[in-house]
Amino acid sequence: MSTINIRPLRPGDEAALEDFLLARLETSMFLLSNARAAGLAYHGQRYEGDYVAAFDGSQIVGVVAHFWNDFLHFQVGAQLETLWRATVTTSGRPIKGLVGPGDQVGRMLERLQITAAQTQMNERETLFRLSLNQLQVPPALAAGRVQGRQLAMEDLPQVSAWFAEYAIETLGLSPGAETAAQGRERANHHLAEGTTWVVEAAGQRVAMSSFNARIREAVQVGGVYTPPALRGHGYARAVVAASLLHARAAGATLAILFTGQENHAAQRAYRSLGFQPIGDFQLVILREGMRVDR
């Protein structure tokens, strides 16, 4: 009978982590992207995290990471209880959010007895997948009636406001100076990393889309936003397609995204590009960090 060994990951464990996560790529994009960007040592910087894994021999069979933003990310099997506790013990930090496959996050919500009053956002979302060789380019983009391009410096005032509006609409933030500042920070970050696109119609910016995780093999779409007055014209699908054409040209072969189960308009737009549902994913954001009895 095999014995499961639970321990923190450290530099040198990258290959074992990759083997485990790549087999579950569709629900592991944040974990893969952050590990490749920042490694396995934690010093408090963006993308870094404390990783704790369950090993069966030399193979990882489950992992939980507590990232720099205090979100717990899950990719586990039967070891959920042991792994999340070991991860929080290792990090010593509060929990501000839960991210991962819907069944795993659902079990954590029950385990931590998190109530609706404690959550800023709690969304079980439909997970979609697209092989980029099957991308259906919207006619307006293909014909040049709208133009997609990467975010540029001159776009920052507009896109900063859009990021703030997106956070209010989808993440439950309140309007105000703090949310506006977060929008500016996020826009500047995406400009520096080259992970946001805008689409223009008649010279006017009309929509944006970003990658919230990116590896050489795949991209994960997030932050898709069209101002309410401009919705219904296909701009969102055009800007997503523009970003995916760029990713495909750079060598990516797969795109992932998740959206609300009741957001039928978004689901229709993504299906029109060729995305197909493959499961669910869940994101929980807490109003305040939670310290748990370890």
RAGIUR-V60509 format. One record per backbone hydrogen bond with DSSP energy under -0.5 kcal/mol. NH is the residue of the N-H (numbers start at 1). CO is the residue of the C=O. E is the energy in kcal/mol with one decimal. If there is no record, write none. Layout:
BEGIN
<<NH	CO	E> <NH	CO	E>>
END
This chain:
BEGIN
<<5	55	-2.7> <7	5	-0.5> <7	53	-2.1> <9	51	-2.9> <13	10	-2.3> <17	13	-2.2> <18	14	-2.8> <19	15	-2.4> <20	16	-1.8> <21	17	-2.8> <22	18	-2.9> <23	19	-0.9> <24	21	-1.9> <25	22	-1.1> <27	24	-1.3> <28	25	-1.9> <32	28	-2.9> <33	29	-2.8> <34	30	-2.6> <35	31	-2.2> <36	32	-2.4> <37	33	-2.1> <38	34	-2.5> <39	35	-2.2> <43	41	-0.5> <48	45	-2.0> <50	66	-2.2> <51	49	-0.6> <52	64	-2.6> <53	7	-2.5> <54	62	-2.8> <55	5	-3.3> <55	53	-0.5> <56	59	-3.2> <57	3	-0.7> <57	55	-0.6> <59	56	-1.6> <61	54	-3.2> <62	54	-0.8> <63	75	-2.3> <64	52	-2.4> <65	73	-2.1> <66	50	-2.5> <67	65	-0.7> <67	71	-2.3> <68	48	-2.1> <70	67	-2.7> <72	97	-2.8> <73	65	-2.8> <74	99	-2.2> <75	63	-1.9> <80	77	-0.8> <83	79	-3.0> <84	80	-2.6> <85	81	-1.6> <86	82	-2.1> <87	83	-2.4> <88	84	-2.4> <89	85	-2.2> <90	86	-2.1> <91	87	-2.6> <92	88	-2.7> <95	290	-2.9> <96	70	-3.0> <96	94	-0.5> <97	70	-0.9> <98	284	-2.0> <99	72	-2.4> <100	282	-1.8> <101	74	-0.5> <102	280	-0.9> <104	101	-0.5> <105	101	-2.3> <106	102	-2.5> <107	103	-1.8> <108	104	-1.7> <109	105	-2.3> <110	106	-1.8> <111	107	-2.5> <112	108	-2.8> <113	109	-0.6> <113	110	-0.5> <114	109	-1.8> <118	115	-1.1> <119	116	-1.1> <120	285	-3.1> <121	285	-1.8> <123	283	-2.2> <125	123	-0.7> <125	281	-3.5> <126	259	-2.8> <127	279	-2.3> <128	257	-3.4> <129	276	-2.3> <130	255	-2.2> <132	130	-0.5> <132	253	-2.0> <134	131	-2.7> <135	132	-1.1> <136	273	-2.3> <137	135	-0.8> <141	138	-0.6> <142	138	-2.6> <143	139	-2.6> <144	141	-0.8> <145	140	-1.7> <146	140	-1.5> <147	200	-2.3> <149	198	-2.5> <151	196	-2.7> <155	152	-1.9> <156	153	-1.7> <159	155	-2.9> <160	156	-2.8> <161	157	-1.6> <162	158	-2.0> <163	159	-2.6> <164	160	-1.8> <165	161	-2.4> <166	162	-2.9> <167	163	-2.2> <168	164	-2.0> <169	165	-2.4> <170	166	-3.0> <171	166	-0.6> <171	167	-1.3> <172	168	-0.5> <173	167	-1.7> <180	176	-2.2> <181	177	-2.4> <182	178	-2.2> <183	179	-2.1> <184	180	-2.0> <185	181	-2.5> <186	182	-2.6> <187	183	-2.3> <188	184	-2.4> <189	185	-2.2> <190	186	-2.5> <191	187	-2.2> <192	188	-2.2> <193	189	-1.9> <194	190	-1.4> <195	190	-1.8> <197	209	-3.2> <198	149	-2.8> <199	207	-2.0> <200	147	-3.0> <201	204	-2.5> <204	201	-1.9> <206	199	-2.9> <207	199	-1.0> <208	225	-2.3> <209	197	-2.0> <210	222	-2.4> <211	195	-2.1> <212	210	-0.5> <212	220	-2.0> <213	220	-1.0> <215	218	-2.8> <219	254	-1.8> <220	213	-2.7> <221	219	-0.5> <221	256	-2.7> <222	210	-2.5> <225	208	-2.4> <225	223	-0.5> <230	227	-2.3> <231	228	-1.3> <233	230	-0.6> <238	234	-1.6> <239	235	-2.4> <240	236	-2.4> <241	237	-2.3> <242	238	-2.3> <243	239	-2.0> <244	240	-2.2> <245	241	-2.5> <246	242	-1.6> <247	243	-2.1> <248	244	-2.7> <249	245	-2.1> <250	246	-1.4> <251	248	-1.4> <252	247	-2.2> <253	217	-2.7> <254	217	-1.1> <255	130	-2.5> <256	219	-2.3> <257	128	-1.7> <259	126	-1.9> <261	124	-1.0> <263	260	-1.4> <264	262	-1.9> <267	263	-2.1> <268	264	-2.4> <269	265	-2.0> <270	266	-2.5> <271	267	-2.5> <272	268	-1.9> <273	269	-0.7> <273	270	-0.7> <274	270	-0.5> <274	271	-1.3> <275	270	-2.0> <276	129	-2.3> <278	127	-3.0> <279	127	-0.9> <281	125	-2.4> <282	100	-2.7> <283	123	-1.7> <284	98	-2.6> <285	121	-2.8> <286	96	-2.7> <287	118	-3.0> <290	95	-3.0> <291	289	-0.5> <294	292	-0.7>>
END
